[in-house]
């Protein structure tokens, strides 16, 4: 397999993975729209907690850890800002 074929194969694989992630997100959105937060909230918390535990078991640099904290803070800020707009 030439380098260009390998790159095309990898690009195609990444695109398939991306499409699968998007479809999974769409299914999750439909689910949370059809179920009360009391049902899906604990499920979501369990997934997030497992991901955090897995991330903690991997050694990461201080810079990467700070980047993750910064992104999380931005997400919370956007979320809280959108909640403020919903009440107006």
NORDABEL-V355904 format. One record per residue. N is the residue number from 1. RES is the residue in three letters. OMEGA is omega as a letter, one per 30 degrees, with the letter a starting at -180 (999 if undefined). Layout:
{{N & RES & OMEGA} {N & RES & OMEGA}}
This chain:
{{1 & UNK & a} {2 & UNK & l} {3 & UNK & a} {4 & UNK & l} {5 & UNK & l} {6 & UNK & l} {7 & UNK & l} {8 & UNK & l} {9 & UNK & l} {10 & UNK & l} {11 & UNK & l} {12 & UNK & l} {13 & UNK & l} {14 & UNK & l} {15 & UNK & l} {16 & UNK & l} {17 & UNK & l} {18 & UNK & l} {19 & UNK & l} {20 & UNK & l} {21 & UNK & l} {22 & UNK & l} {23 & UNK & l} {24 & UNK & l} {25 & UNK & l} {26 & UNK & l} {27 & UNK & l} {28 & UNK & l} {29 & UNK & l} {30 & UNK & a} {31 & UNK & a} {32 & UNK & l} {33 & UNK & a} {34 & UNK & a} {35 & UNK & l} {36 & UNK & l} {37 & UNK & l} {38 & UNK & l} {39 & UNK & a} {40 & UNK & a} {41 & UNK & l} {42 & UNK & l} {43 & UNK & a} {44 & UNK & l} {45 & UNK & l} {46 & UNK & l} {47 & UNK & a} {48 & UNK & l} {49 & UNK & l} {50 & UNK & l} {51 & UNK & l} {52 & UNK & l} {53 & UNK & l} {54 & UNK & l} {55 & UNK & l} {56 & UNK & a} {57 & UNK & l} {58 & UNK & l} {59 & UNK & l} {60 & UNK & a} {61 & UNK & l} {62 & UNK & l} {63 & UNK & l} {64 & UNK & l} {65 & UNK & l} {66 & UNK & l} {67 & UNK & l} {68 & UNK & l} {69 & UNK & l} {70 & UNK & l} {71 & UNK & l} {72 & UNK & l} {73 & UNK & l} {74 & UNK & l} {75 & UNK & l} {76 & UNK & l} {77 & UNK & l} {78 & UNK & a} {79 & UNK & a} {80 & UNK & l} {81 & UNK & l} {82 & UNK & l} {83 & UNK & l} {84 & UNK & l} {85 & UNK & a} {86 & UNK & a} {87 & UNK & a} {88 & UNK & 999}}
